[in-house]
Amino acid sequence: MDNKQATKRNRYSVLSAFYNFSINTGLPSLSNPCNTAVIKKIFRRPPAIQWQIVDKETIDEIIFRTTNKRNRLMLELMARGGMRVGEVLTLTPDDVQDDFLTIQNPKSGKQEERVYVPRKILVRLSQYIQAAGIDPNDRIFPISYVAAWSMVKKAGKLVDIELKPHDLRRHAATYASRSGTPIEIVSKVILRHADLSTTQRYLGKVNDTEAIRWIETLYG
């Protein structure tokens, strides 16, 4: 039996809807046991997580101050291409094409996916591969997942922030969205999500300053 809280909430919602339907269509004297304060509290949905969204100026500063070529490329692939850290770590020279990167056996379950990153990053990535003499089937970044996390965390300390790999992926999506990129492109191309609702959870909350700036840009 599935005891996940989300599953319990869904079953509670279905049961509550059934009682409401019964009451509204012929049993007005029936009471809905799901409407008690205690039950509602138990199955209340948790507040939405407000992800940390790092602004472009901070990301640019982090990348500029990262002098190690390998680390800088990894940061850029996550922050400019929206790649997951695990995807970056599995890249091989054979995955690097002229216009895109190929992700083998991605999280989506597909055989492969394409990742589009700025051409200048692809050029520097190819130069790095050539200079390091990496064989076509070898990993470009042969470090562990833990080491990659540690690298990102240390990069954040360069500008005194707590930084995680997924913060870079969220930045890529949010920056593209705030810059006018259609949500479908952000979802299907940058994040490679199957569902737009998943993408919307990634995008940062709009604060008052941003709201005013966008309104002034549109109508000022």
Secondary structure, DSSP 8 states (H G I E B T S, - for coil): ----HHHHHHHHHHHHHHHHHHHHTT-TT---GGGSHHHHHHT------------HHHHHHHHHH---HHHHHHHHHHHHH---HHHHHH--GGGB-SS-EEEES-TTSSSEEEE---HHHHHHHHHHHHHHT--TTS-SS---HHHHHHHHHHHHHTTT----HHHHHHHHHHHHHHTT--HHHIIIIII--S-HHHHHHHS----HHHHHHHHHHHH-
